[in-house]
Structures are given as C-alpha cells and as structure tokens.
Amino acid sequence: MRPDVQDQVFSIIAREALREPSELSPEMTLDELGLDSLGLVEVIFAIEEAFDVSVPFNANEPAASQFDMSSVGAIVGAVERLVSGGKPSTAVA
C-alpha cells in the first residue's frame, strides 16, 4: 500500500466513523467501525473528491462493481488502482 493513499483513506474513513486514524487497521470492516449505508456513501463521496476519481456505482457490491469495500485495506487497494488509472479489482490489498 502506498503510504500517502493509505493515510488519506484512513483519515476519510476515520472521520466518518468518528475515530482517530490510528485506531484503524487494514483488516477492519466498515461494520466493525459502525458505518452504515449512509456512512458508506459519505466515504465514497469523500474518496472521489480527495482523489479526483469515480468510484463504481455499485461499490457496495464488489462482484458487480469490482471495487472491494470488504475491509479498510481493500478500500485502500481499490483507491490505489483507481488513482493509478487501473481498473479496480476484487483482490484484497
């Protein structure tokens, strides 16, 4: 994981989960962080704005969108692929 992308994604997720970025780990799920569907939408919008990318519409359905949101680390990996111009995949970072 690229530290700059990871730090920014951790910051975004932590802000929405009302936590400190240092409390997050790549293995954590959004459910563990207490983020509901509205929180997920806020995370997606913040990622799109921060990185100037478009997260696939069905991001909460990895099989349909190929943007894995199953864990904090998976989100970081998917954002890294979008930032680098690659297509997101379902591989966990």
C-alpha positions as a printed Julia matrix, in Angstrom:
93×3 Matrix{Float64}:
   0.0    0.0     0.0
   1.2    3.47   -0.82
   1.53   5.39    2.47
   0.09   8.63    1.05
  -3.05   6.94   -0.27
  -3.41   4.79    2.84
  -3.09   7.78    5.16
  -5.7    9.76    3.25
  -8.18   6.86    3.0
  -7.69   6.05    6.7
  -8.35   9.71    7.5
 -11.56   9.75    5.46
 -12.89   6.53    6.97
 -11.89   7.56   10.5
 -13.67  10.9    10.13
 -16.89   9.19    9.06
 -16.57   6.58   11.84
 -15.85   9.28   14.45
 -12.49   7.72   15.28
  -8.84   8.57   15.07
  -6.97   7.2    12.02
  -4.55   5.47   14.4
  -7.46   3.32   15.63
  -7.93   1.77   12.17
  -6.19  -1.27   10.76
  -6.34  -2.68    7.22
  -8.23  -5.76    8.41
 -11.14  -3.8     9.92
 -14.51  -3.84    8.19
 -16.86  -0.9     7.86
 -19.35  -2.8    10.03
 -16.75  -3.08   12.79
 -16.32   0.69   12.56
 -20.07   1.24   12.88
 -20.51   2.69    9.4
 -23.96   2.17    7.94
 -25.04   2.68    4.32
 -25.16   6.47    4.73
 -21.64   6.42    6.18
 -20.52   4.32    3.23
 -21.94   6.85    0.79
 -20.12   9.65    2.63
 -16.86   7.66    2.46
 -17.31   7.13   -1.28
 -18.04  10.81   -1.94
 -15.04  11.88    0.14
 -12.76   9.44   -1.71
 -13.98  10.68   -5.07
 -13.37  14.28   -4.06
 -10.0   13.7    -2.42
  -8.52  11.63   -5.25
 -10.46  13.03   -8.23
 -11.68   9.55   -9.2
 -15.05   7.94   -9.82
 -15.88   5.01   -7.6
 -18.03   2.48   -9.5
 -21.74   2.94   -8.83
 -22.29  -0.4    -7.11
 -19.28  -0.09   -4.83
 -21.08  -1.87   -2.01
 -21.44  -4.93   -4.29
 -17.84  -5.91   -5.18
 -18.89  -8.64   -7.62
 -20.92  -6.13   -9.65
 -18.6   -3.13   -9.38
 -15.15  -4.68   -8.91
 -14.49  -2.17   -6.1
 -13.9   -4.19   -2.95
 -15.17  -2.5     0.21
 -14.89  -5.57    2.44
 -12.17  -4.01    4.62
 -10.24  -0.8     5.14
  -7.22  -2.36    3.4
  -9.33  -3.48    0.44
 -10.65   0.06    0.03
  -7.1    1.44    0.08
  -6.07  -1.07   -2.6
  -9.07  -0.22   -4.78
  -8.37   3.51   -4.47
  -4.71   2.94   -5.36
  -5.77   1.15   -8.55
  -8.18   3.96   -9.46
  -5.56   6.62   -8.79
  -3.02   4.79  -10.94
  -5.52   4.61  -13.77
  -6.16   0.9   -13.43
  -9.47  -0.81  -13.13
 -10.43  -1.77   -9.61
 -10.33  -5.47   -8.84
 -11.7   -7.64   -6.1
  -8.25  -8.54   -4.77
  -7.75  -7.66   -1.12
  -4.85  -5.32   -0.53
